[in-house]
Amino acid sequence: MVHAILVIDENGRVVRVFAFANGQRDVRTEQQLQQWEFEPFIVKGEAVRVVTTLTIR
Protein backbone atom coordinates (compact mmCIF):
# COMPACT_ATOMS: atom_id res chain seq x y z
CA MET A 1 0.00 0.00 0.00
CA VAL A 2 1.26 3.47 -0.89
CA HIS A 3 0.10 6.71 0.71
CA ALA A 4 0.68 9.94 -1.18
CA ILE A 5 0.18 13.64 -0.66
CA LEU A 6 -0.51 15.52 -3.90
CA VAL A 7 -0.52 19.22 -4.70
CA ILE A 8 -2.67 19.76 -7.79
CA ASP A 9 -2.67 23.15 -9.52
CA GLU A 10 -5.53 25.11 -11.06
CA ASN A 11 -5.05 23.29 -14.38
CA GLY A 12 -5.26 19.82 -12.82
CA ARG A 13 -1.52 19.08 -13.02
CA VAL A 14 0.35 17.46 -10.14
CA VAL A 15 2.98 20.03 -9.12
CA ARG A 16 4.27 18.35 -5.94
CA VAL A 17 3.98 14.83 -4.61
CA PHE A 18 5.22 12.88 -1.61
CA ALA A 19 4.66 9.12 -1.58
CA PHE A 20 5.36 6.65 1.21
CA ALA A 21 5.36 2.84 1.31
CA ASN A 22 6.21 0.88 4.45
CA GLY A 23 7.21 4.08 6.24
CA GLN A 24 9.79 5.01 3.57
CA ARG A 25 9.64 7.58 0.80
CA ASP A 26 8.83 5.96 -2.54
CA VAL A 27 10.59 8.08 -5.17
CA ARG A 28 9.60 5.79 -8.04
CA THR A 29 5.91 6.21 -7.24
CA GLU A 30 6.41 9.97 -6.83
CA GLN A 31 7.84 10.13 -10.35
CA GLN A 32 4.88 8.19 -11.74
CA LEU A 33 2.28 10.28 -9.90
CA GLN A 34 3.96 13.46 -11.16
CA GLN A 35 2.70 12.47 -14.64
CA TRP A 36 -0.96 12.22 -13.59
CA GLU A 37 -3.49 14.88 -14.55
CA PHE A 38 -6.88 15.62 -13.01
CA GLU A 39 -9.91 17.66 -13.88
CA PRO A 40 -9.42 21.03 -12.16
CA PHE A 41 -11.04 21.33 -8.74
CA ILE A 42 -13.76 23.97 -8.87
CA VAL A 43 -14.80 26.06 -5.86
CA LYS A 44 -17.45 28.76 -6.31
CA GLY A 45 -17.02 28.54 -10.07
CA GLU A 46 -13.23 28.98 -10.10
CA ALA A 47 -10.45 26.44 -10.53
CA VAL A 48 -8.30 26.21 -7.37
CA ARG A 49 -5.04 24.62 -6.26
CA VAL A 50 -5.61 21.77 -3.81
CA VAL A 51 -3.65 19.49 -1.51
CA THR A 52 -5.10 16.01 -1.18
CA THR A 53 -4.17 12.50 -0.12
CA LEU A 54 -4.27 9.32 -2.14
CA THR A 55 -4.04 5.69 -1.06
CA ILE A 56 -3.00 3.09 -3.61
CA ARG A 57 -3.59 -0.55 -2.73
C-alpha positions in Angstrom: 0.0 0.0 0.0 1.3 3.5 -0.9 0.1 6.7 0.7 0.7 9.9 -1.2 0.2 13.6 -0.7 -0.5 15.5 -3.9 -0.5 19.2 -4.7 -2.7 19.8 -7.8 -2.7 23.1 -9.5 -5.5 25.1 -11.1 -5.0 23.3 -14.4 -5.3 19.8 -12.8 -1.5 19.1 -13.0 0.4 17.5 -10.1 3.0 20.0 -9.1 4.3 18.4 -5.9 4.0 14.8 -4.6 5.2 12.9 -1.6 4.7 9.1 -1.6 5.4 6.6 1.2 5.4 2.8 1.3 6.2 0.9 4.4 7.2 4.1 6.2 9.8 5.0 3.6 9.6 7.6 0.8 8.8 6.0 -2.5 10.6 8.1 -5.2 9.6 5.8 -8.0 5.9 6.2 -7.2 6.4 10.0 -6.8 7.8 10.1 -10.4 4.9 8.2 -11.7 2.3 10.3 -9.9 4.0 13.5 -11.2 2.7 12.5 -14.6 -1.0 12.2 -13.6 -3.5 14.9 -14.5 -6.9 15.6 -13.0 -9.9 17.7 -13.9 -9.4 21.0 -12.2 -11.0 21.3 -8.7 -13.8 24.0 -8.9 -14.8 26.1 -5.9 -17.5 28.8 -6.3 -17.0 28.5 -10.1 -13.2 29.0 -10.1 -10.4 26.4 -10.5 -8.3 26.2 -7.4 -5.0 24.6 -6.3 -5.6 21.8 -3.8 -3.7 19.5 -1.5 -5.1 16.0 -1.2 -4.2 12.5 -0.1 -4.3 9.3 -2.1 -4.0 5.7 -1.1 -3.0 3.1 -3.6 -3.6 -0.5 -2.7 
